[in-house]
Amino acid sequence: QVQLVESGGGLVQAGGSLRLSCSASGRIRSIVGINTMGWYRRAPGKERELVALISSGGDINYADSVKGRFTISRDNARNTVYLQMTSLKPEDTAIYYCNADIRIKYGAAVESPVSNVDSWGQGTQVTVSS
């Protein structure tokens, strides 16, 4: 199996910065490729919302609330996606989740089946104090 593991969350003062990372772990050799990768967040009492997406070709989309402050990037060789967060605000406080559309091959044979798996990380807490 393949899992997504996030790191980099924590407590920071308003105006500060944090960098989140998310890497695929587990049976890495079963990964044929990773399509879109992204970050979502869920603030207390609110629905989960999209923060940023990056396609395998590098196309990027941001939520309006984070444009100009957050930067998403990816390292395909490391199966990793990053979220650089600057000028953090108290309203950015949330659990941040990594998501990836991972193409997995089930078996070593050439004809082994391949399918796309929508994968989520366990979440990492980001708290911004005022």
JOSUL-V266636 format. One record per helix or strand of 3 or more residues. SS is the DSSP state (H for helix, E for strand). FROM is the first residue (numbers start at 1). LEN is the number of residues. If there is no record, write none. Layout:
# JOSUL-V266636
SS	FROM	LEN
SS	FROM	LEN
This chain:
# JOSUL-V266636
E	2	6
E	10	4
E	18	9
H	28	3
E	31	12
E	49	6
E	60	3
H	64	3
E	70	6
H	76	3
E	80	6
H	90	3
E	94	12
E	114	8
E	124	6
